[in-house]
Amino acid sequence: MHNVVFSVFTGIDATVCFSAFSWGVRGHFRSTGAMPLGMKITSALSAALFAGFLWNIAHGLGGAWFLSIVLFTASLGVFATAILASRRTPPTLAYDNDSPSFLLNHGPYRFVRHPFYLAYVLFWFGTAIAVHSLAGWVAPVLMTALYADAATREERKFATSELSAAYAAYRARAGMFWPRPLALLAG
C-alpha cells in the first residue's frame, strides 16, 4: 500500500515538473520562426521518455525514491527562478537560429549560463533515481547529451555575435550547468 502511495506521489510531482516544462515551450520561450527540428526531436523524445518513466513507476519505485522528490523540487525551483529572471526577455527555443541580442546574467543566470537545462537535467536524474534500474538511466544520459549539444550551439552563437566579449567574461564566472565554486567565492 505504501509503495502505491509513494508511486502516485512521485508521479504527481514529476508530472507537475514535466507540465511546467511543456508550458515553457509554448508559453515562455520565443522562436524566430517555426519550431526548430532539434527542438521537435527533443520534445518528442522527452514525451516518450516521460511516458516510459510513468509506466516504470507504476510497477514500483527504487528504495531512494524520496531523493527523486528532492530533485524534482529543486528542478522546479530552478525552472521557476529562470522563468522569473527571463520573463521580460525570454530566450529562444533550443536549436533556434537567431542571433543573440541580449545577455541574461541575473537571477539563476548569475551562477549558471543555462539554468533551464540545469532544471531539466535535475528532473531526468530524478526519474532515474525513482525508477532505480539500469534502463532508467537512459533518459538522463540521452537528454543531458541533447541539452549539452543545444547549449554548445547557443554558446557558439554568442561567440560570433556583438555580445562575444561580454559573453566571454560571463563564461569565466558562470558555469555551463553547474555553478563555479571558485568564481562564486571570488564574488
N, C-alpha and C positions, 0 to 999 in steps of 0.2 A: 504493500500500500504506500509506504513512504517513497519508494522508488518511483511510483507513478506520479505522486505529487511533485517530487523533485524534477522529474522529466517535464511535466506540464509547466512548472515554474521556469525552468531553464528554457523551454521552448518559447514561452511568452516573452521572456527577457530578450532572447535572441531575435524574435520577430519584431519587437519594438525597435531594436537597433537596425535590422535589415530594412524595415519600413522607413525609418528616418533616412537611411542612405538612399533608398529608392526615391523618396520625395526630393532629396537633394539634386538628383539627376535632372528632374523636370522643374522643380520649384526654386532652386537656388543658382546652380551653375548656368552660365550662358554659353551660347555657341555662335560661331560666326557663319553658320550655315546649317546644313543637315547634320544629324548626329554622325560623328566620325566612325568609320568602320571599326577601329580599335576599341572605341567605347561601346559599340554594339556587341562586339565579341566579349568584352569584359562584363557587360551587363548580362548577357545570355549565360555565360559561364557562371557568374555569381548566382543567378537564379537556380541553375541546375545544381550547383554545389550546395546551396542553401536547402533545397528540397531534399537532397541526399542526407544532409545533416539532420533535418527534422525526421526523416524516415529512421535514421540510426538511433536517435534518442528515444523514439517510440519503442525501441527494443531494449532500452536500458542505458544507464549512464555509467561513466567511469567513476572511480572512487573519489576523484578530486573535482567533481562537478562544481563544487562551490567556488573553485578558482575561476571557472568559466564565467560565473556570475560577476566576479570581481573584474575580469577582463571586459565583459560586455558593458558593465557600468562605466569603467574607465574609457572605453571606446566611445560610448555615447557622450560622455563628458567632454572628451577631446573634440568630437564632431560638433557638439553644440557651441563650444567656445570658438571653433573655427568658423562656424556659420555667423556668429555674432561679430567676429573680427572682420569678416569679409562681406557683410550684408550690404554695405554701400557700394562696394566694388567687387562683385562676385567674380571669381576666376572662371575661365572657360573650362569646358568638359575636357577630360583626358583625351589625348590624341587630336585635339583641335589644332589647326594650323595657323592660328592667329600670331601676330607679333605683339609681345608684351608692351603695354603702355603704362603700367603702374607696378609697384612693388609693395606687397603687404609685408610689414615687419612689426606688427603689434599683435597683442593677444598671444595665442599659441605660436604664431609665426616668429615671435622673439626667440623661441627656443628651437623650433624645427621648421625647415623650409616647406615641408609637405605635411601639415597636420591632418589633412583629410586622409591621406594614405596611411598615416600612423593609426588613425581611428579604425580604418578598415583592417589593417594588419592585426591590431589587438583583437578585433572581432573574430577574425579567422583563426587566430591561435586559441581563442576561447572555444570555438567549435571543436577544435581538435582535442582539447583537454576534456571537454564534456563527453565526447564520444569515446575517447581512450582506446583507440585502435590504430593500427598502422595505416589503414585506409583513411582514417580521419585526418591524417597529416597531409594528404594530397592537396586539400583545399588551401591551407595556409602557404604551402610551398609554391603552388601554382599561382595563387593570387598575389603573393608577395613579389614573385618574379614579374608579373604583369605590372604591378604598381612601380617597381623599380625601373622597368622599361619606360613607362609613361613619365615618371619623374625625371629620368635622364633626358628624355626628349624635350621636356619642358625646360630643363636647365640649359640645353643647347640653344633653345630659342632665346633665352635671356642672354646667353653669351654672345649672340650675334645681334642683339638689339641695342638701342640707345641707352639701355639700363645696364649694360655689361659691367661697367666699373662699379656701380652701386651694388650689383648682384654679386660680384666677386668679393667685395667687403662683407656682404651679408653671409655668403657661403663660409667665410672664415670664422664667423661667430655662431652660426646656427647649423646644427646637424641636418642631414637629409631627412631621416625618420626619427632619430633619437637625439636628444639634447647633447651638446658637447660640454661635459662637466668642467673642463678647464676654462672654456670660454665663459661659462656661467660664473665661475669664481672670479674671473678677471673683470667682470662687470659688463 
